[in-house]
Amino acid sequence: MAVTEAENPLLGEITCGTLLQKLQEIWDEVGESDEERDKLLLQIEEECLNVYKKKVELATKSRAELLQTLSDANVELSNLTTALGDKSYIGIPDKTSGTIKEQLSAIAPALEQLWQQKEERVREFSNVQTQIQKICEEIAGGLSNGPHVVDESDLSLKRLDDYKSKLQELQKEKRDRLNKVLEFVSTVHDLCSVLGLDFLSTVTEVHPSLDDEANGVQTKSISNETLSRLATTVLTLKEDKKQRLEKLQELATQLTELWNLMDTPDEEKELFDHVTCNISASVHEVTVSGALALDLIEQAEVEVDRLDKLKASRMKEIAFKKQSELEEIYARAHIEIKPEVVRERIMSLIDSGNTEPAELLADMDSQIAKAKEEAFSRKEILDRVEKWMSACEEESWLEDYNRDQNRYSASRGAHLNLKRAEKARILVSKITTMVDTLVAKTRAWEEENSMSFEYDGVPLLAMLDEYTMLRQEREEEKRRLKEQKKQQEQPHTDQDSAFGSKPSPARPVSAKKPVGTRANGGGLNETPVRRLSMNSNKNKRDSLNKLTSPSNHVAVSKEEAASSPAVSCADTVLASP
């Protein structure tokens, strides 16, 4: 080979002409015929033509592939810009001239950048949609719809913003649901604490994720079913709390009543302070842990049963205590009853055993309630009666005071009596109005209740009528005595005028005696109430007897007592039978 290359220095510049010339030389040396040479040359031309054809076919195929690639690139570019929603992308070439490879070279960078942007946009869509799907599954209760596939036909920013807005709404709903769940769980915890129930077992029955110790806040179930079951649990616990509180308050009321009946010592009561402290509390006010536990209620029930049994053994004592309360109510209301008869009947009922203790006490409680109602209906009239009696006492005192000749002297306490007298005059001037109002009120009460209004067994209207009659008689007596006194003094006045003497400005002072007596021995201050009470019953209450004694012990002369028999509001009471 080295020799051949040395013999042919132009071997590196081989062309079709040099090869053909070389072939001619070889043929000449060989002595090929012209026909054979033409045949070989024709064969060489056909082979060269075939080579050219193959090259042309390959070039055509390559051009077609490049055109298809360019077309695919344009379609992909169009699809990407459409999917991304940005048709005015800056990197897209505007010209369509130049060779195919130039066009491909021009579009390749824009296509690559759009591919990268698409991949990033797909990741954003996938992230947002995954979160949306997760929250929706949490709301639906963990029902999975399978892996989420991003729709790559529309990756526009507008659609992405719509998904983000939806995600924000779902996140807000999730926060609201989580807050509601936490609120429910807190309420369940408080209710379980008050009711003495196990919080963890109660709340995990609703959903296991609600256990604070095992799960965090964000892992709690927020599904519709969980919220519904929590709401139902809260309502059930609240109703249970209400029923237990009503039961406990009923037991506390029974305990209090039994303690009051049997005078239970404070040391024994203090053992059940945790029961009685909620006797008037509302449901929302009971927040102490274990305040409504079942064992506490059972403990109170046991104590009530024990006291009920003890009450049965002390029935007489309790019954008489209630009877004393009833008698006290009637006494304050000035209603006359026969306590001895009632007590004998109670004793016989208890000794016979024909009446249940509870029924007897309930009947006495009913009587006490009715007595309180009747006393309340009489209160206004009784208050007016007390004011009327007080006014009568002041009137009696005022008349005694007016008969005292030394009332204006500078003795000790004279200024106090003077002030009292001024107030007494004002009060006495209202007595007539008091009586008229009292009569009207009493008649209205009797019409409404269809019964007579009695004051310690005496009809009040009879008392008022007699008082009015006696007051009229007293006024007439005072006028008669005044005229009689004028007639007695007239001869002395004429005689003094004949001898030129002047009338004396004051009566002579004689020996004095207490005001509380009359020449006829009758009491000065005895009111019609006192008289009627004495006629009907000799042993009336002290509220009537307080009017019998004189209010003032001012001395008055015997001459004044004999010549001025003026009486108070009931001076003539003892004169009548």
Salt bridges, closest charged atoms under 4 A:
ASP28 OD1 - ARG37 NH2 2.48
GLU138 OE1 - LYS174 NZ 3.33
GLU152 OE1 - LYS118 NZ 3.12
ASP162 OD2 - LYS158 NZ 3.69
GLU173 OE2 - ARG177 NE 3.11
ASP176 OD2 - LYS172 NZ 3.15
ASP190 OD1 - HIS189 ND1 3.71
ASP212 OD1 - LYS220 NZ 2.62
ASP240 OD1 - ARG244 NE 3.33
ASP263 OD1 - LYS321 NZ 2.89
GLU268 OE2 - ARG306 NH2 2.64
GLU301 OE2 - LYS247 NZ 3.53
GLU303 OE2 - ARG306 NH2 2.66
ASP308 OD1 - LYS311 NZ 3.79
GLU317 OE2 - ARG314 NH2 3.08
GLU327 OE2 - ARG343 NE 3.17
GLU328 OE2 - ARG332 NH1 2.87
GLU336 OE2 - LYS540 NZ 2.84
ASP351 OD1 - LYS316 NZ 2.88
ASP365 OD1 - LYS322 NZ 2.51
GLU380 OE2 - ARG384 NH2 3.77
GLU380 OE2 - LYS441 NZ 3.11
ASP383 OD2 - LYS379 NZ 3.08
GLU386 OE2 - HIS334 NE2 3.85
GLU386 OE1 - LYS546 NZ 3.32
GLU394 OE2 - ARG420 NH2 3.03
GLU395 OE2 - ARG471 NH1 2.83
GLU395 OE2 - ARG474 NH1 3.03
GLU399 OE2 - ARG474 NH1 3.35
ASP400 OD1 - ARG403 NH2 2.19
GLU422 OE2 - ARG425 NH1 3.16
ASP456 OD2 - HIS334 ND1 3.30
GLU466 OE2 - ARG531 NH1 1.82
GLU475 OE2 - ARG474 NH2 3.09
GLU477 OE2 - ARG480 NH2 2.20
GLU526 OE2 - ARG530 NE 3.71
GLU559 OE2 - ARG507 NH2 3.06
GLU560 OE1 - ARG507 NE 3.52
ASP571 OD2 - ARG518 NH2 3.59
